[in-house]
Amino acid sequence: MDKVDTVRAADSCLRILERIAFAESPLGVTQIAADVGIAKGAVFKHLRTLLEHGMIVQDPFSSLYTLGPKLWLMAQRAPAGANLAEIALPLMRATRDELGVAVVLSMPTPRSAFVVATLPSNQPIEIGVRPGGELSLHSSAQGKVLLAFGPPAILASLPERLAPVTPKSVLDKAALVAELEEVRRLGYATAPEESLLGINAVAAPIFDAQGGLLGSIGLIASIQHLGTAPSEDQLRALLSLTKAIGQRGSSVQDGSEERG
């Protein structure tokens, strides 16, 4: 197997693991193959490898797959700073209850804003953002935050012509770069109807004590409840939330919270 094939196989294996991890119920080979877009025979081989390494387990009666014990053990060894969702969720819940809109926590990856925690709104229509989802870097509020305040290499890697997500998505990289300058000036980003028509989002960065980007919090709602220009109350609540998460995350990292 040459280097390209090895990388492709690793990518396929990881995508299968991600699909199992973020599924709402155990999955079978046929469903995994359909969702990931890989032949059933190849999926089966990857599943056998994951089983052998303890990354997944297979129910002996249903033959369906779920996450295995080794992943749980690996998660226990993560540094304190990696538990951002655990730190953020109680604070996110208070903001959701105050404003009534969905609150979403994401962390930066080279290709997206990766959703790690969500709290749905208390509105009749639920916005479908779930943990494990990936928000576009150029056409979501949280993606723009990560481009504006994250590693410059991520922005540099984007093509000059960007793919449309909706008819209102920003397609020109130069226009996006100009918008990101405004995001840095304001300290937050918006994406009215850029990810989904009828939906707006406003997002702000979470920084650690050294000014490093930990992630982003987004408020998401219909344009009826979250206008193109967010209200003063919405911005105040968002910026207070990201500041509080950053402070609490930093205190956990340096141990000051335990010292009291």
Steps between C-alpha positions, in 0.01 A plus 500: 500500500653834396490821705186633329312177562616494862375854560170421327453188714573695819254770396229241432561329835476828689181600319344166593600551863353852499174372353467240773598749771237758412216265409193513722479120507722201407570457129536208261737453208243593236409828671864594557591428137210712375578791732875504440482417129730197506439146374368257761798269457744781576290620794501150645882485486530836677251389764704185569809717555314732737363200688845347540630825650208538742377820338154353433295204619244283322181380664500119469123486448427797271849514333481881533802715590557756776806666654740281695675523839838613372359830378356564846840434657671729250252777583586473870860588416405823324639820659266716707479759225345243268186479717369827363147369452476385861607846614279686256167315517367642831583852382352434157179377661458821697542706182256280309243541775551876501477556123296201384725427200721200422854516639779309325861437602753417230875449484736570209619239252684563171181447300208610720361626827442165670190495720569349843190608698157645425198616694177534297288811517169518680330602175246273321737444206825325590822591318672176397858543625633194682827400669731354240374734229737715299425864422648652186792732566391767253121490528432459872544751781711259704712412199572868438603543863748215465637649178530845656667399827647157425819388325563704180580180310132399507392816317796473262393148402159611373460530121449837332149393398296357784223241474143627551304357791196722438440776242613748767835338574816706448673356193795735442799448728602866479154602623527246780840635606353852518210370710740326737674832567166634619448187711832567677401862559157417639595182686215296350373367166157457340383283211140595412351221286847390386481149644123453474236729353282660765763443772751743646791447736730721701820361650796614709836345592599333825857586603721350768704709744783531246270623224494168315183397321320216680180498297191697413147544632218564255143614557274357230136581426257592226542851363177581681672449836858589403514785251776580251627746760484326842339692783705657777366243747601211273851637450542575870395147593723340236813696590443446871462127436820460298694703757370288788582173321851619421562606860366176642697293250821682588442456874457125452817481292718678757332335800377824660140376512603205715710724726189716551 
